[in-house]
């Protein structure tokens, strides 16, 4: 215990000395640091903060020091998080490398692969994107058809991906490809890493209902990738894919976690306050139905936050993300969607502006415009990272042990999957 | 803050579960109902529970209790909720002992609490006067006389009324109905002149009764706590009661859910177990998720109660627990019937007992809409 107290004191002192003042203020969305070769720092302090934290490995506190991580144990990393929270320090770096790829590489990659990729994730030098979904392989992810064919020491990759988040800004991709065209579809997939600057890679942003374009179509046209970039065993990529999806769900469920807090300052953060403001209510929200719905939403949010805490405490006793990540992902996403629907009710037509046509925002202010876009964005929460329905399948089969209908009726049907493998059962995709 | 059980709690939970499964299954409630048992609860089983220390779980050691706290009592209530065994745990241990411990004088505590721990007395809280939970709607009047008070009025839906030795009567000594000031608490012997208990036969087959008080005389020392100042102690007791009742409901919710999932695996139609159908799988997965939230709320609230003076946010936690468990018990008990199909509608099958208990438990100490309304007020909107 004494050591931990020393660690806390040292950490507090270091943070006080090294965290720039502007990094202790609420972070506007456009100042999020994603890193990468072409990283932009809207606030120059963000760069200083990232470099200082990366030098200590504290962008990834629990990863091994051998690969540039912080080497902290659970107790120490908790103290670091508490101390950062204490001064409201911004996260120095947000990336798919940290939240999804890194943990999987540490678990399943070779020493050489770790040495090559982990330090660059820690330092935010390479920005990663995720090559999973394809036009013909969404919920049935294992039906993917992007091909990798061995040619000498390289794989030649052909095919396309869709819903690739930030592919147009990413440096590297972790990608699921089909390497065996005869095996059952889950057994012919490999997990491979390559540079998005490779000849033959192209991306095209997709405009969404929110007006933003965070997702892309990604095309591979005879892309040559060294065979050594394959992670894990050949044709065993599905194991890695599933593991990574668990990490992804844990990340996405965080969207709902912030539903329990009121610290972002938007109209959706304190729904009751917003609803009262737009109605001119003083003591009590005058619409009893909305009041009841907001109460129910907030009770569920508080219960969800407690459940996330409990799940984390239980996970400490086992190891890594568990089956409840599906439940948390789903509940978190549904809460987020409920939050924005309630925000629209709370602010009426003022939450339904698309853009301002005035200089001074006298028609719609920034917060009002933001809530409309966020409402539209939230609809994707229950689609990305495995749809709501797929997650329910996972809970039903993996947690509750209910039988798998598709395995019963589909077995031996011998249909060809998109990748050429035998379609044994589409719901296996759900078992990730 | 820990949201997982410690070793002692795991052991207590296991022994309570074993006891209820072996000695107090749903068949006990069925027998009590079918035999029209005059006491309405299994008296020998209750004595066995007393010997296990269940009646003294949350009572301080100074008054003969065992200091397992409300977390301990909550675990026991949860297990009794799984088998629906009717006991005086809610009326006497959860509500009355708590209120006596909070409001009573040292002499009153020394007199009554050890008797509760030893299972020698049943004390019922006479609170409600309307069909809808409304603890401020108190019209029963207590008027001061030279040597004590005279009580006149009516109490409804008093748990364990007809088997109680004493009542804690919530009375108005001043002011108008609906006000917090002027509420006083009185200990009244069940066999006092002017007390008339009408037993009720509720759908859940548990004990409740209506009581009329006509010119009932009690001495000065029957007053529990200060005159006109009974509300804070009553309010705290009701919150503890709501949390404890939520723990019982959590047991019932889990039991119905587990039985239902098991049935989905057993029952075949169209040549496959019906649990293979997505229409049922998804509903089961939704229930699972809701139950996980219920567990967290109940654990947190019980844990918070045991922090004594440092306890925070108890009123809101109590309302969150009771609102959420009321919603989820309704959902799960309805789905339990539906997913069992025709057999779920038969009296011979147990699942209907849970549906019946769910509705009575939902209404007891405030239903979901009562508590969402209260939560909204507590959170300032």
Interface residues (C-beta under 8 A of the other chain):
Chain A: X272 X273 X275 X276 X284 X285 X291 X292 X294 X295 X296 X298 X299 X300 X302 X303 X304 X306 X307 X309 X310 X313 X314 X317 X324 X327 X330 X331 X389 X391 X392 X393 X395 X396 X397 X399 X400 X401 X402 X403 X404 X405 X408
Chain B: X1 X2 X3 X4 X261 X264 X265 X272 X273 X275 X276 X277 X278 X280 X281 X282 X284 X285 X286 X288 X289 X292 X293 X294 X295 X296 X297 X299 X300 X320 X323 X324 X369 X372 X373 X375 X376 X377 X379 X380 X381
